[in-house]
Amino acid sequence: MYRCVNPVSRCNKLTGLRRVLGFGLNVPGPHGSTAYGTMSAKKTGGTSPSRSRCLSSQVPIQDGKARVKRVSIEGNIAVGKSTFARLLQSASPDWEVMAEPVSKWQNINSGASKGTVASPQATVINLLQMMYQDPQRWSYTFQTYSCMSRFRTQLQPPPARLLRSEGTPVQVYERSVYSDRYIFALNMFELGCINSTEWAVYQDWHSLLVEQFGHQVELEGIIYLRAPPQKCMERLERRGRSEEIGVKLDYLNKLHIQHERWLVEKSTELHFEKLKHIPVLQLDASVEFQADLEVRDQFLIKVKNFFNAL
């Protein structure tokens, strides 16, 4: 999964990727609380700043950071991920939930409008809506942007309170860079909305980024919220998100099959060795766990035990 490369060239390569892809603000840097230990020029005997930055990426991570586990919540559209995520966030100060960046997909600043010369006005684009309205045209563009936004989320360092935690600190993500590829992008490819060339390009850059950022985007566990597609359809109609008006039950059925193949049957072709062995906690999301206090408590006990075992 990982390539053995010269530390300096690897550092330069990572720096280049961050600069080009805009990860600079979200990727832990060489100073302060980062994914890696900080190494100052003084401690390295006067090492130059550029050399120190590269060397710092080779330093073992701090104990607090190493203890923070990374877990994703996976499941079909409208299965209840956001509701479940809020439940986890309020259940323990040792758990930090990173919401799915839907608002980013709905509000893309395209820059100056065409034909403007003086005082150009920015145009806000809803890429999520465009994808649903014309999947043949926009699926590849959407999945590219969706995956990049998930990388940014998973590359964010944990808050200080998790590093100081005496319990089992966990960062929880609503979906991940892996479900983006093995559920949604794969599904669009099988539906013919992403062509073979686009699929080859998507997989190539996805593998490159996962390999380059290594343990920073790896998961220790997955929570699979499992519910029949019909139940998801009911919840989708109830929440009334405008972009999803045209979503059909058949589409949710196909996504359900993709989740089952990956997380239950283990028949999806995976390209990262560790991903093949990640423990999965299945929860029956067909029950109304938000309203049923007993079910909610049972879920939290199962999640806590799952986190402690990672």
Summary of the structure (lengths in Angstrom):
residues: 310
radius of gyration: 20.8
end to end distance: 21.2
largest distance: 64.0
contacts: 892
relative contact order: 0.15
helix: 52%
strand: 12%
